[in-house]
Amino acid sequence: MLVCYYLPVEWMDRAACKGRTKDMFPDPTVEKDQMYVYLAKSICSKCPVKGPCLEYAIQFPTNDMHGVWAGKTRRELQTEQRRRGIKPTRPSIAAQWATIAGRAPSRRKDPGGS
Ligand code: SF4
């Protein structure tokens, strides 16, 4: 049975970024402009579910994450994982989507890393 950890959870309904996917997670194969990070971090700074969002995001391997989660880029999430001694055991987001789509996972460039 496929367990998808990436499916929406309750707190996502209250997210400040709800409906703003392109502002938070621009297509890494298309979007090269890093300026979105400032807007995304601004949105996160006013989000009522920033805490649960961070706890969620740091459970995933960051190697294929992109965009901004809980006001943090991929590299900032990595730093947070190291600081807390967290070694993610969940499948990567890319692997989960690949499983859902019925294809092998592919690596995508992370424009959110800075
Ligand atoms: S903290 Fe940022 S990424 Fe997380 S739910 Fe809120 S707005 Fe979205």
Backbone and ligand atoms as CSV (ligand in chain L), in Angstrom:
chain,resi,resn,atom,element,x,y,z
A,1,MET,N,N,0.844,-1.190,0.000
A,1,MET,CA,C,0.000,0.000,0.000
A,1,MET,C,C,0.883,1.246,0.000
A,2,LEU,N,N,0.553,2.157,-0.855
A,2,LEU,CA,C,1.297,3.411,-0.922
A,2,LEU,C,C,0.857,4.338,0.204
A,3,VAL,N,N,1.830,4.797,0.973
A,3,VAL,CA,C,1.554,5.814,1.993
A,3,VAL,C,C,2.163,7.104,1.496
A,4,CYS,N,N,1.326,8.069,1.212
A,4,CYS,CA,C,1.828,9.335,0.690
A,4,CYS,C,C,1.813,10.376,1.802
A,5,TYR,N,N,3.005,10.780,2.204
A,5,TYR,CA,C,3.133,11.759,3.281
A,5,TYR,C,C,2.959,13.184,2.772
A,6,TYR,N,N,2.886,13.317,1.448
A,6,TYR,CA,C,2.845,14.644,0.875
A,6,TYR,C,C,1.415,15.150,0.706
A,7,LEU,N,N,0.443,14.275,0.936
A,7,LEU,CA,C,-0.936,14.704,0.789
A,7,LEU,C,C,-1.260,15.773,1.823
A,8,PRO,N,N,-2.193,16.662,1.507
A,8,PRO,CA,C,-2.527,17.756,2.423
A,8,PRO,C,C,-2.926,17.253,3.806
A,9,VAL,N,N,-2.563,18.011,4.804
A,9,VAL,CA,C,-2.957,17.720,6.172
A,9,VAL,C,C,-3.797,18.896,6.677
A,10,GLU,N,N,-4.456,18.698,7.806
A,10,GLU,CA,C,-5.460,19.649,8.321
A,10,GLU,C,C,-4.980,21.098,8.344
A,11,TRP,N,N,-3.776,21.345,8.840
A,11,TRP,CA,C,-3.333,22.725,9.014
A,11,TRP,C,C,-3.133,23.454,7.693
A,12,MET,N,N,-3.009,22.720,6.615
A,12,MET,CA,C,-2.785,23.353,5.309
A,12,MET,C,C,-3.979,24.208,4.878
A,13,ASP,N,N,-5.176,23.885,5.419
A,13,ASP,CA,C,-6.351,24.699,5.095
A,13,ASP,C,C,-6.213,26.118,5.629
A,14,ARG,N,N,-5.392,26.306,6.656
A,14,ARG,CA,C,-5.227,27.628,7.270
A,14,ARG,C,C,-3.934,28.320,6.831
A,15,ALA,N,N,-3.262,27.732,5.876
A,15,ALA,CA,C,-1.972,28.268,5.437
A,15,ALA,C,C,-2.131,29.606,4.711
A,16,ALA,N,N,-1.230,30.517,5.013
A,16,ALA,CA,C,-1.234,31.813,4.329
A,16,ALA,C,C,-0.924,31.658,2.848
A,17,CYS,N,N,-0.291,30.563,2.485
A,17,CYS,CA,C,0.077,30.339,1.082
A,17,CYS,C,C,-0.984,29.557,0.322
A,18,LYS,N,N,-2.095,29.256,0.961
A,18,LYS,CA,C,-3.128,28.491,0.279
A,18,LYS,C,C,-3.552,29.221,-0.995
A,19,GLY,N,N,-3.514,28.527,-2.098
A,19,GLY,CA,C,-3.877,29.125,-3.382
A,19,GLY,C,C,-2.751,29.932,-4.013
A,20,ARG,N,N,-1.576,29.928,-3.390
A,20,ARG,CA,C,-0.442,30.710,-3.898
A,20,ARG,C,C,0.743,29.799,-4.210
A,21,THR,N,N,0.466,28.648,-4.729
A,21,THR,CA,C,1.518,27.660,-5.007
A,21,THR,C,C,2.633,28.243,-5.862
A,22,LYS,N,N,2.274,29.012,-6.871
A,22,LYS,CA,C,3.305,29.544,-7.770
A,22,LYS,C,C,4.196,30.563,-7.072
A,23,ASP,N,N,3.670,31.233,-6.039
A,23,ASP,CA,C,4.499,32.175,-5.281
A,23,ASP,C,C,5.478,31.439,-4.365
A,24,MET,N,N,5.056,30.279,-3.867
A,24,MET,CA,C,5.855,29.556,-2.883
A,24,MET,C,C,6.765,28.504,-3.504
A,25,PHE,N,N,6.247,27.850,-4.522
A,25,PHE,CA,C,6.961,26.711,-5.106
A,25,PHE,C,C,6.959,26.812,-6.624
A,26,PRO,N,N,7.657,27.793,-7.170
A,26,PRO,CA,C,7.664,27.929,-8.630
A,26,PRO,C,C,8.281,26.692,-9.277
A,27,ASP,N,N,7.851,26.411,-10.481
A,27,ASP,CA,C,8.354,25.248,-11.210
A,27,ASP,C,C,9.883,25.344,-11.319
A,28,PRO,N,N,10.605,24.415,-10.701
A,28,PRO,CA,C,12.074,24.511,-10.704
A,28,PRO,C,C,12.682,24.315,-12.075
A,29,THR,N,N,11.915,23.746,-13.000
A,29,THR,CA,C,12.455,23.561,-14.347
A,29,THR,C,C,12.289,24.814,-15.188
A,30,VAL,N,N,11.470,25.749,-14.701
A,30,VAL,CA,C,11.199,26.959,-15.468
A,30,VAL,C,C,11.700,28.200,-14.726
A,31,GLU,N,N,11.354,28.281,-13.455
A,31,GLU,CA,C,11.639,29.486,-12.679
A,31,GLU,C,C,13.102,29.555,-12.245
A,32,LYS,N,N,13.810,30.540,-12.690
A,32,LYS,CA,C,15.214,30.708,-12.315
A,32,LYS,C,C,15.410,31.937,-11.432
A,33,ASP,N,N,14.395,32.780,-11.355
A,33,ASP,CA,C,14.499,34.022,-10.601
A,33,ASP,C,C,14.346,33.751,-9.111
A,34,GLN,N,N,15.363,34.054,-8.355
A,34,GLN,CA,C,15.348,33.780,-6.919
A,34,GLN,C,C,14.561,34.825,-6.123
A,35,MET,N,N,14.089,35.870,-6.782
A,35,MET,CA,C,13.379,36.932,-6.073
A,35,MET,C,C,12.107,36.415,-5.397
A,36,TYR,N,N,11.568,35.320,-5.894
A,36,TYR,CA,C,10.351,34.793,-5.285
A,36,TYR,C,C,10.575,34.451,-3.810
A,37,VAL,N,N,11.814,34.142,-3.442
A,37,VAL,CA,C,12.120,33.749,-2.061
A,37,VAL,C,C,11.714,34.860,-1.088
A,38,TYR,N,N,11.939,36.088,-1.456
A,38,TYR,CA,C,11.597,37.202,-0.556
A,38,TYR,C,C,10.084,37.300,-0.357
A,39,LEU,N,N,9.335,37.170,-1.449
A,39,LEU,CA,C,7.879,37.195,-1.343
A,39,LEU,C,C,7.396,36.001,-0.524
A,40,ALA,N,N,7.946,34.831,-0.822
A,40,ALA,CA,C,7.509,33.622,-0.119
A,40,ALA,C,C,7.798,33.733,1.382
A,41,LYS,N,N,8.968,34.224,1.728
A,41,LYS,CA,C,9.292,34.373,3.153
A,41,LYS,C,C,8.375,35.398,3.821
A,42,SER,N,N,8.003,36.418,3.074
A,42,SER,CA,C,7.073,37.409,3.608
A,42,SER,C,C,5.708,36.787,3.896
A,43,ILE,N,N,5.252,35.946,2.989
A,43,ILE,CA,C,3.974,35.250,3.186
A,43,ILE,C,C,4.066,34.355,4.423
A,44,CYS,N,N,5.145,33.616,4.536
A,44,CYS,CA,C,5.337,32.712,5.686
A,44,CYS,C,C,5.375,33.487,7.007
A,45,SER,N,N,5.930,34.689,6.975
A,45,SER,CA,C,6.085,35.436,8.226
A,45,SER,C,C,4.736,35.779,8.862
A,46,LYS,N,N,3.677,35.768,8.066
A,46,LYS,CA,C,2.341,36.088,8.578
A,46,LYS,C,C,1.456,34.852,8.691
A,47,CYS,N,N,2.041,33.697,8.526
A,47,CYS,CA,C,1.246,32.461,8.478
A,47,CYS,C,C,0.933,31.931,9.872
A,48,PRO,N,N,-0.335,31.592,10.137
A,48,PRO,CA,C,-0.705,31.077,11.465
A,48,PRO,C,C,-0.285,29.633,11.705
A,49,VAL,N,N,0.164,28.941,10.660
A,49,VAL,CA,C,0.533,27.536,10.841
A,49,VAL,C,C,2.013,27.305,10.508
A,50,LYS,N,N,2.807,28.321,10.755
A,50,LYS,CA,C,4.235,28.215,10.447
A,50,LYS,C,C,4.904,27.095,11.261
A,51,GLY,N,N,4.523,26.945,12.511
A,51,GLY,CA,C,5.103,25.899,13.362
A,51,GLY,C,C,4.842,24.502,12.828
A,52,PRO,N,N,3.574,24.139,12.616
A,52,PRO,CA,C,3.305,22.805,12.071
A,52,PRO,C,C,3.922,22.608,10.687
A,53,CYS,N,N,3.976,23.687,9.921
A,53,CYS,CA,C,4.577,23.591,8.588
A,53,CYS,C,C,6.056,23.211,8.701
A,54,LEU,N,N,6.761,23.834,9.623
A,54,LEU,CA,C,8.183,23.517,9.794
A,54,LEU,C,C,8.357,22.075,10.256
A,55,GLU,N,N,7.541,21.657,11.234
A,55,GLU,CA,C,7.665,20.280,11.728
A,55,GLU,C,C,7.395,19.269,10.615
A,56,TYR,N,N,6.485,19.595,9.728
A,56,TYR,CA,C,6.167,18.743,8.582
A,56,TYR,C,C,7.337,18.712,7.599
A,57,ALA,N,N,7.807,19.898,7.238
A,57,ALA,CA,C,8.821,20.006,6.186
A,57,ALA,C,C,10.136,19.336,6.564
A,58,ILE,N,N,10.525,19.420,7.818
A,58,ILE,CA,C,11.829,18.873,8.197
A,58,ILE,C,C,11.825,17.352,8.314
A,59,GLN,N,N,10.682,16.744,8.090
A,59,GLN,CA,C,10.626,15.280,8.105
A,59,GLN,C,C,11.013,14.669,6.764
A,60,PHE,N,N,11.194,15.517,5.754
A,60,PHE,CA,C,11.512,15.018,4.417
A,60,PHE,C,C,12.979,15.258,4.084
A,61,PRO,N,N,13.549,14.372,3.254
A,61,PRO,CA,C,14.885,14.667,2.735
A,61,PRO,C,C,14.816,15.974,1.945
A,62,THR,N,N,15.787,16.823,2.116
A,62,THR,CA,C,15.715,18.137,1.465
A,62,THR,C,C,16.374,18.154,0.090
A,63,ASN,N,N,16.992,17.051,-0.297
A,63,ASN,CA,C,17.742,17.079,-1.544
A,63,ASN,C,C,16.895,17.382,-2.772
A,64,ASP,N,N,15.625,17.062,-2.716
A,64,ASP,CA,C,14.796,17.357,-3.887
A,64,ASP,C,C,13.689,18.365,-3.588
A,65,MET,N,N,13.760,18.998,-2.440
A,65,MET,CA,C,12.738,19.998,-2.118
A,65,MET,C,C,13.075,21.311,-2.803
A,66,HIS,N,N,12.075,22.044,-3.127
A,66,HIS,CA,C,12.304,23.380,-3.657
A,66,HIS,C,C,11.251,24.304,-3.070
A,67,GLY,N,N,11.412,25.567,-3.327
A,67,GLY,CA,C,10.469,26.521,-2.779
A,67,GLY,C,C,10.808,26.873,-1.346
A,68,VAL,N,N,9.851,27.495,-0.694
A,68,VAL,CA,C,10.030,27.940,0.691
A,68,VAL,C,C,8.985,27.248,1.557
A,69,TRP,N,N,9.451,26.666,2.645
A,69,TRP,CA,C,8.584,26.001,3.619
A,69,TRP,C,C,8.834,26.660,4.974
A,70,ALA,N,N,7.791,27.107,5.619
A,70,ALA,CA,C,7.917,27.706,6.955
A,70,ALA,C,C,8.961,28.828,6.965
A,71,GLY,N,N,9.026,29.555,5.899
A,71,GLY,CA,C,9.970,30.670,5.804
A,71,GLY,C,C,11.404,30.239,5.565
A,72,LYS,N,N,11.610,28.983,5.215
A,72,LYS,CA,C,12.972,28.475,5.029
A,72,LYS,C,C,13.151,27.872,3.638
A,73,THR,N,N,14.302,28.146,3.059
A,73,THR,CA,C,14.676,27.502,1.801
A,73,THR,C,C,15.152,26.084,2.092
A,74,ARG,N,N,15.408,25.352,1.038
A,74,ARG,CA,C,15.896,23.969,1.194
A,74,ARG,C,C,17.137,23.932,2.086
A,75,ARG,N,N,18.057,24.799,1.827
A,75,ARG,CA,C,19.300,24.779,2.613
A,75,ARG,C,C,19.061,25.183,4.062
A,76,GLU,N,N,18.143,26.086,4.280
A,76,GLU,CA,C,17.823,26.465,5.658
A,76,GLU,C,C,17.117,25.320,6.384
A,77,LEU,N,N,16.318,24.557,5.652
A,77,LEU,CA,C,15.704,23.370,6.255
A,77,LEU,C,C,16.767,22.332,6.601
A,78,GLN,N,N,17.751,22.179,5.714
A,78,GLN,CA,C,18.860,21.257,6.005
A,78,GLN,C,C,19.581,21.677,7.275
A,79,THR,N,N,19.819,22.972,7.402
A,79,THR,CA,C,20.497,23.482,8.594
A,79,THR,C,C,19.675,23.168,9.844
A,80,GLU,N,N,18.365,23.357,9.742
A,80,GLU,CA,C,17.480,23.071,10.876
A,80,GLU,C,C,17.518,21.585,11.226
A,81,GLN,N,N,17.535,20.731,10.209
A,81,GLN,CA,C,17.615,19.289,10.468
A,81,GLN,C,C,18.918,18.945,11.179
A,82,ARG,N,N,20.013,19.504,10.710
A,82,ARG,CA,C,21.314,19.228,11.335
A,82,ARG,C,C,21.334,19.735,12.776
A,83,ARG,N,N,20.816,20.956,12.969
A,83,ARG,CA,C,20.814,21.549,14.311
A,83,ARG,C,C,20.063,20.660,15.295
A,84,ARG,N,N,18.958,20.063,14.834
A,84,ARG,CA,C,18.135,19.223,15.711
A,84,ARG,C,C,18.564,17.757,15.693
A,85,GLY,N,N,19.489,17.408,14.797
A,85,GLY,CA,C,19.908,16.015,14.680
A,85,GLY,C,C,18.868,15.139,14.029
A,86,ILE,N,N,18.060,15.719,13.150
A,86,ILE,CA,C,17.004,14.973,12.465
A,86,ILE,C,C,17.562,14.347,11.194
A,87,LYS,N,N,17.348,13.045,11.057
A,87,LYS,CA,C,17.700,12.338,9.834
A,87,LYS,C,C,16.392,11.837,9.223
A,88,PRO,N,N,15.907,12.528,8.193
A,88,PRO,CA,C,14.596,12.185,7.619
A,88,PRO,C,C,14.537,10.739,7.138
A,89,THR,N,N,13.456,10.079,7.465
A,89,THR,CA,C,13.270,8.691,7.040
A,89,THR,C,C,12.133,8.558,6.037
A,90,ARG,N,N,11.399,9.634,5.831
A,90,ARG,CA,C,10.297,9.562,4.866
A,90,ARG,C,C,10.854,9.569,3.445
A,91,PRO,N,N,10.103,8.994,2.523
A,91,PRO,CA,C,10.538,9.066,1.130
A,91,PRO,C,C,10.573,10.510,0.669
A,92,SER,N,N,11.447,10.809,-0.272
A,92,SER,CA,C,11.500,12.170,-0.781
A,92,SER,C,C,10.188,12.511,-1.466
A,93,ILE,N,N,9.919,13.783,-1.556
A,93,ILE,CA,C,8.693,14.225,-2.217
A,93,ILE,C,C,8.706,13.794,-3.676
A,94,ALA,N,N,9.847,13.895,-4.329
A,94,ALA,CA,C,9.941,13.484,-5.737
A,94,ALA,C,C,9.624,11.999,-5.885
A,95,ALA,N,N,10.121,11.187,-4.955
A,95,ALA,CA,C,9.867,9.749,-5.027
A,95,ALA,C,C,8.383,9.447,-4.850
A,96,GLN,N,N,7.740,10.209,-3.945
A,96,GLN,CA,C,6.316,9.979,-3.731
A,96,GLN,C,C,5.488,10.355,-4.950
A,97,TRP,N,N,5.810,11.518,-5.512
A,97,TRP,CA,C,5.069,11.927,-6.707
A,97,TRP,C,C,5.328,10.974,-7.855
A,98,ALA,N,N,6.562,10.485,-7.959
A,98,ALA,CA,C,6.890,9.542,-9.021
A,98,ALA,C,C,6.097,8.255,-8.850
A,99,THR,N,N,5.943,7.820,-7.590
A,99,THR,CA,C,5.170,6.615,-7.317
A,99,THR,C,C,3.713,6.817,-7.704
A,100,ILE,N,N,3.208,7.983,-7.349
A,100,ILE,CA,C,1.812,8.295,-7.689
A,100,ILE,C,C,1.630,8.321,-9.208
A,101,ALA,N,N,2.614,8.910,-9.883
A,101,ALA,CA,C,2.521,9.040,-11.337
A,101,ALA,C,C,2.915,7.755,-12.053
A,102,GLY,N,N,3.438,6.765,-11.291
A,102,GLY,CA,C,3.797,5.492,-11.885
A,102,GLY,C,C,5.084,5.516,-12.680
A,103,ARG,N,N,5.992,6.387,-12.260
A,103,ARG,CA,C,7.282,6.432,-12.949
A,103,ARG,C,C,8.404,6.547,-11.923
A,104,ALA,N,N,9.624,6.339,-12.399
A,104,ALA,CA,C,10.781,6.420,-11.523
A,104,ALA,C,C,11.020,7.852,-11.091
A,105,PRO,N,N,11.554,8.053,-9.873
A,105,PRO,CA,C,11.829,9.415,-9.415
A,105,PRO,C,C,12.914,10.085,-10.240
A,106,SER,N,N,12.765,11.387,-10.371
A,106,SER,CA,C,13.801,12.157,-11.053
A,106,SER,C,C,14.225,13.295,-10.138
A,107,ARG,N,N,15.471,13.699,-10.278
A,107,ARG,CA,C,15.969,14.810,-9.481
A,107,ARG,C,C,15.668,16.104,-10.204
A,108,ARG,N,N,15.238,17.095,-9.438
A,108,ARG,CA,C,14.952,18.396,-10.024
A,108,ARG,C,C,15.793,19.439,-9.318
A,109,LYS,N,N,16.191,20.436,-10.081
A,109,LYS,CA,C,16.997,21.510,-9.520
A,109,LYS,C,C,16.160,22.291,-8.513
A,110,ASP,N,N,16.766,22.711,-7.437
A,110,ASP,CA,C,16.088,23.447,-6.386
A,110,ASP,C,C,16.389,24.925,-6.499
A,111,PRO,N,N,15.428,25.711,-7.019
A,111,PRO,CA,C,15.683,27.142,-7.110
A,111,PRO,C,C,15.545,27.825,-5.765
A,112,GLY,N,N,14.957,27.113,-4.770
A,112,GLY,CA,C,14.775,27.734,-3.473
A,112,GLY,C,C,16.029,27.699,-2.627
A,113,GLY,N,N,16.976,26.874,-2.987
A,113,GLY,CA,C,18.207,26.801,-2.214
A,113,GLY,C,C,19.031,28.056,-2.422
A,114,SER,N,N,19.513,28.621,-1.373
A,114,SER,CA,C,20.338,29.815,-1.508
A,114,SER,C,C,21.479,29.737,-0.540
L,1,SF4,S1,S,4.592,28.720,6.841
L,1,SF4,FE1,FE,4.789,29.372,4.704
L,1,SF4,S2,S,4.959,27.476,3.492
L,1,SF4,FE2,FE,4.204,26.943,5.521
L,1,SF4,S3,S,1.983,26.894,5.299
L,1,SF4,FE3,FE,2.528,28.919,6.034
L,1,SF4,S4,S,2.760,30.209,4.240
L,1,SF4,FE4,FE,2.792,28.078,3.550
